[in-house]
Amino acid sequence: MLRFWVSIGFSLLIHTEFCSAFCPKNGISGSTAGSCFFGLELNKTFDDANNFCATYFNGKLASITTPLDDSKVLELARSFFKSAENVWLGGTYDGSKIEWLDGSPDVYQNFVSETAPGKVVLNLKGGQWSTPTWNSMIPFICLVKDNDISTPSPSPTVPSPNTCPNSSPCPSGWTYIETFKSCYKLIYTVNGASGDENCRVANANLASIHSPEENKIVYELTKTGVNDLQAWILFGGQRTGLGVDDWKWSDGSPWNYTNWAPGEPNNYSGNSYCVRFYADVTNPAMTAKWDDWPCDMAYRAALCQQPAKF
């Protein structure tokens, strides 16, 4: 798992494989053996944040059941989320008790006084918990637990093994997606040439997409939740001729999947040699669709991709 830092509140600290509790280099192990906390500065609602933790990392929004974990998560959050005021935790407060999404017991609370019922957030300035007055879109903390590991009682003379090794298959600042064994990073405010160059300087390529599942990953990595007709993302499709199928991926992988928007590609401008990805659009029918577009136009970001290194 790995950390991913960029502007527009889209940083990720993400988990790798779940054969063991494998924390990223800057993740933290929890007080429960085989558990790992990590932060994602990806602005989402409470439900969407939890769905992201569950879908991509087999985890939940974080539960906190000890003062030690509370202190460690606060330190983690303050070090990663430089501009955030609050981050989601995985609890719902009824004014008296907390129900944690992962089923953890309500054995510890750290609310500010007179907290109203609602979803639980951690305030990074004051260090205590509260509930927002609306369903905010903010960063969040995920928690993954290795439920398959049985933890024997350690010998009095032999320390228990470290269940959260400090290693990552991606460079610092990149997002690891275990399903595709790939690392991703967004480079903001680019055109076709500068986006491609920035990826190559980082020993990567503009991202290629080979399946509906991979297309969904790209959508989740690039959307902000703010609808914008011009929220265009550059990825690695390159026109090779005037035909509908005259395309290639800049990384040399097979051109074996497309998700064109209706009527595309149409080479409308006569020089549409790149591909843009619709991450945030007002028309739901265009969501996560592709469109051929001039390379010299401005794009909100370019998505770079490189193989994970184990």
N, C-alpha and C positions, 0 to 999 in steps of 0.2 A: 504494500500500500504506500501511497505517497502524497506529498503535499503539492498544491497547485495555487500559485498566487498571481492574480491579475487585478486590473481595475474593474469598475462596475460591480463590485461586490461579488466576484465570482471566483473565489478561492476554494480549493479542495484539499483536504488531507484524507487520502482514500486508502482503503484496505485492499490487500492482495488476495491470497489464498486462504481458505478456511479449514485446511487440514490441521491447523493449529492456530492459536491466538497470535497472529503475526502482525505486530504493530508497525506502523511506518517509522521512519527514522526519528520523526518528531511527534509521534503519537505517545500516549501514555498507557501503561498497564493499570487496570483497576485493582481494587483491593481483593476482588474475587479472582481466584486463579483462572487463567485463560481468558480474561476480559481485556478489552482495549477501547479506550475513548479516542475519538479523532474528530476534528472540526471541518465543516464545509462552509465556506463563505460564499454560499450560493443562495440568493434570497428567495425563500419559498414560504408558503403558508404552512401552518402546523401539519395538516394532513399530507400535503405534497412533500414536505420535508421527511416525514416518517416513511412515506412511500418510497422516496429516494433511498433512504437508509436500507429499507427492506429489499427493494428490487435489485440494487446493485451490490450490496455488501452483506446481505443476509443478516442485517441487524435491525435495531430500532432507534428512535430518538432516545437519548441517554436518560437512564434512571440514576439517581444519586441516593444512596442509602447509608452513607457514613460521612462523618465530618472530614475524614482524610480524602475520600473521593471528591467531596465538595471543594476542598482546597486545591486539589490537583487539577480538577476540571476548570476552576476559575483561573488558575495560573496558565493552563493551556490556552484558554479562550483569550485571555488578555495578551498573550504573546502572538497569537495568530490574527485575531480580528482587530486590526489597528483602528478601524473607523466605526465599528459597530458599537451600539449602546447595549443591545440585548441580543441573546441567542436563545433559540428554542431548546428546551429540555423535553423529555418524553412523558410528562405528567399532566393530569387534569385534576384541578383542585376544586372541591365542592364547598369550600369555606371552613372545612374542618380536616378532611382527609384527602390524601393524594391517591389517585389510581394511576400507576405507572403502566405504560404500554407493553412492557416486557413482562408484566406480572410480578415485578419485584414488590416486596412488602413495604408498607408505609411505616417505616421505623425511624425516619429522620426527616426533619423539615428545617428550612432556613428562610422563611418568608419575612418580608418587611411587615410591620404592623398594619393591621386592618386591610390585608390583601383580599380583594374580591374573588369570588369563584371564577375559574377560567383555566385556560391552558397555561402551562408554567414556562416562564422565561427566566434566564439568569441575567441579572444586570451586571455589566462588566465594571461599572464605576463603583457602585456600592458593595458589590460582591454578594448580594442577597437575591432571593427569588421574588418574583411578582407575577402578575397576570396582565396582559395587555387589554385595552378597552375595545380593540378590534382585532380581526384576524390578520395580523401584520405579515409582511413578507420580509423575513430577516434570515441571517445565517443560522446554523444549527450544529449541534453536537450529536454524533452517532455513537452508539455503543454496540460492539459485537462481542459475543461470548462463545467460547469453544465448549459447547455442551457435550461433545463427544470425548472430552478428555476426563478421565477419572484421576483425581488428585490424591495419591496415597499420602498418609501422614509421613512427613519427612523424618529421617533419622536424626536423633539429637546431635550427631556429630557430622552429618552431611547436609549442607544447605540444599533446599529445593531448587530445581533448575529454573532458569529464567524463562518464563513462558511468553515473553514479549520481546523477541530479538530485535535489535536496532539495525534493520536492513531494508532496502527498497529496491525493486527492479527498475525504477525510473529515476531520472535526475531530479534534484530538488526543483520544485516549481512545476512539476508535471503531474497529470492525473492518470493513475493506473486503472485500467479496466481489465479485470481478470479474464472475462469471457473471451476476449480477443487477444490477450497477452500483449497489449499495446499501451503506450503512453501518449497522452494528448496534452496539448497546451494551446491556449488562445493568444494570438498576437493582435492587439487592437489598432484600429485606424490604419488601414493598409489599402493598397491597390494590388492588382494581380502580381506585378513584378516584385514589389516590396514584401508582400506576403510570402511568396515563394522563396525569396532570398533569405528572409528571417528564419524560415523553417530550415533551410539548408545550412545556414550558419550554425544552427543548433543540432546538426547531424540528423535532421529529420526531413520529412516531405510533407507537402500539403496532404491532408487526410484523404484516403480512398474509402469507398463504401461498397460492400459486396453482398448485403443482405438486408431485409427489413429490420432485423434485430440491430444491426450496426447503424442503420439509418436512425433508429430510435435513440441509440446511445448518443449520436451526434446531436440530435435534437435536444436531449436532456443536458448535454454539456454546453450548448450554445444559447439556449433560451434564457431570458431574464425575467419573463413574466409581464413585461411591459409591451403591449401591442404597438408595433411601429412598422408601417409599410416599408420603410427603408432599412429594416434590421437585417441586412444581408450578410451572410457568412460566406467567405471564400473557402472552397476546398479544392481537391486536386484534379477535377475533370478538365481536360484540354481538348479542344476541337482539332481534328486532323484533316477535315475536309468538309464539303458542303452537305453531305448526306446526314440523315437523322441519326444514323449509327456510327458516324465518323468521329468517334471520341476515344480517348485513352486516359489512363490515370498517370499522373506525373511520377508516381513511384514505380511504374513499370508493371504493376499487378494487373491481372486480367480485367477487362471491362465486361463484367458479367451480371451487373444489376443496375437498374435505373429507377428513379422515382420522380419523373418529370411532372411538372404541373400541367394541367390541361392545355393543349395547344403548343406545348414546348417539346423539344427545342425548335425555335422558328427563325433564329438568326435575324431578328427584327431589325437590328441596326446595321446589319451587313458586316459587322466585325465582332460578333459575340463569340469569342474564343475561350472564355472562361465559364465557370458554373457558379451560381450563387445558390445558397441554401436559405430557405425562409424559416427563420427561427421564431420570430415574433411578428405575427401579421394579424390584421383585423378580420380577414376572411378565413374562417377555420378550414375551408377546403384547400387552402394553400399551405397550411401548416406542415412543415418538414418536407415540402416539395422542392424541386429543383427548377432552375431557369437558366438558360444560356444568357450570358451577359458580357459586355465589353470588359476586357481585362484592366483597362486604364481607369475604370470608374472606382470611386471610393467604396470600400466595404467596411462594415462595422468591425469585423475581425476576420482573421484567417485562422483556421484550425490546423495545427501541425500534429503529425503523428510519427512515432518511431517505435520499433519493436522493444518490448521489455527485455531487460538483460538480467539473468539470474546467476 
